[in-house]
Amino acid sequence: MDEWQIDVAQQTARHTSGLTLTFEGRPGTRHFSGTPSHVPDGMPSLDMVRLIREGYQAFENAWPTTPDVQTSRPESRGARSAAEGVQVRHRRPRRRTSG
């Protein structure tokens, strides 16, 4: 994991090979995702998948564990507070059509 440079504020992880992962959301939630970029030419697919998994793990390990984590991205702060206030009480039954 020493081959990764993690920037929690910018939500990025950079490998020494040049592979960069840009993350959105918070680790450990349904709304956490990452997008790879700067993939080195000729990198075998299995190596790329391994590096992406390592990058996710390195970013999750670097993420602060305190509940008051704020990132520098305003949309992340707004999405977090809005999502925490939503509660679903029940589901409406599906409407059946005869046909």
C-alpha positions in Angstrom: 0.0 0.0 0.0 3.1 2.3 0.1 2.7 2.7 -3.6 -0.4 4.8 -3.2 -0.7 8.5 -2.6 -4.1 9.3 -1.0 -5.7 12.7 -0.9 -8.9 12.5 1.2 -9.8 16.2 0.6 -9.6 15.8 -3.2 -11.0 12.2 -3.0 -8.2 10.8 -5.1 -5.8 7.9 -5.0 -2.7 7.8 -7.2 -0.5 4.8 -7.8 3.2 5.0 -8.7 2.3 3.5 -12.1 0.3 6.6 -12.9 -3.2 5.0 -12.4 -5.5 7.5 -10.7 -8.8 6.8 -9.0 -11.2 9.6 -8.3 -13.9 8.9 -5.7 -17.4 10.2 -5.0 -19.3 9.7 -1.8 -18.3 8.2 1.5 -16.6 4.8 2.0 -18.9 2.3 3.6 -22.1 3.7 2.0 -24.2 2.7 -1.0 -23.2 6.0 -2.7 -19.5 5.4 -2.8 -17.8 4.9 -6.2 -14.6 5.4 -8.0 -13.5 6.1 -11.6 -10.1 5.0 -12.9 -8.0 7.3 -15.2 -4.5 7.6 -16.5 -4.3 3.8 -17.0 -0.8 2.9 -18.2 -0.6 1.7 -21.8 -0.2 -2.0 -22.1 -1.2 -2.8 -18.5 -2.8 -6.3 -18.3 -6.5 -6.3 -17.3 -5.8 -8.5 -14.2 -3.1 -6.0 -13.0 -5.5 -3.1 -13.5 -8.3 -4.8 -11.5 -5.8 -5.7 -8.7 -4.6 -2.0 -8.6 -8.2 -0.7 -8.5 -9.0 -3.0 -5.6 -5.9 -1.9 -3.8 -6.7 1.8 -4.5 -10.2 1.4 -3.0 -8.8 -0.3 0.1 -6.0 2.3 0.5 -8.6 5.2 0.3 -11.0 3.5 2.7 -8.1 3.0 5.2 -7.2 6.6 4.9 -10.7 7.9 5.4 -11.2 9.4 8.8 -13.5 7.4 11.1 -15.0 10.3 12.9 -18.7 10.9 12.1 -18.1 14.6 11.4 -16.0 14.1 8.3 -16.4 17.0 5.9 -14.8 17.0 2.4 -13.9 20.0 0.4 -16.6 19.3 -2.1 -19.8 21.1 -1.4 -22.0 18.5 -3.1 -20.6 15.8 -0.8 -21.6 17.8 2.3 -25.1 18.4 1.0 -25.7 14.9 -0.2 -24.6 13.5 3.2 -26.9 15.6 5.3 -29.9 15.1 3.0 -29.5 11.4 2.8 -29.3 11.0 6.6 -32.7 12.6 7.2 -34.7 10.3 4.9 -36.7 7.4 6.4 -39.0 5.0 4.6 -41.9 3.9 6.7 -43.7 1.5 4.3 -44.0 0.6 0.7 -47.2 1.0 -1.3 -48.4 -2.2 -2.9 -47.9 -2.5 -6.7 -50.9 -1.7 -8.8 -51.9 -4.7 -10.8 -53.4 -4.4 -14.2 -55.6 -6.9 -15.9 -54.4 -7.9 -19.2 
